[in-house]
Amino acid sequence: MKEIIADEKLVAKCGLYCGACGAYLKGRCPGCAAYAAEMAAAKSHAVKRK
């Protein structure tokens, strides 16, 4: 198992720490914080197109 490293960028908006999640540590998930950032960017892009 990978070492859990403290990184404030891996704290999701809900307060969970993605850096300690098994799926994240195994490389199956980019992390909730990264996912939320991607969704915000997509939403921003969609608004600009209207």
N, C-alpha and C positions, 0 to 999 in steps of 0.2 A: 504494500500500500504506500502511496505517495505521502510525503510529509505535508502536514497542514501548515500553511504559512499565512500569517495575518496580513490582510490586504483590504483596506477599506473600499476598494473598487469592487470587491466581491460580496458586499453586503447588499442584499436585495431590498427593494422598497418595503417589503413586508417585515423586514428585520431579520430574516433568516440569513445565515452565512453560507453562501454557495461554496466557498472554499473548503468546507468540511463535508459537503455532500458526496456520497458514494458515486453517483452518476458523474458529477463534475470531476472527481479525482480519477475516474477510469476513462475520462475523455469522451464520454457519451453526451455531454451537455456543456454548452458554453457558459452556463451560469445565468441565474435570473437577472442579474444586473446587466449583463451583456444583451440578453434577450429583450429586456425593457428598453434599452438604448436603441436597439435595432427597430423595435416597434415604434418608438417615438420618432425616429428618423423617417420611417416609412409613412407615418401619419403626417408629419410635417411636409414631406414630399407630395403627398396626395392633396393636401390643402393648397399648396402652391399651384398645382395643375388646374384647379377649379377656376 
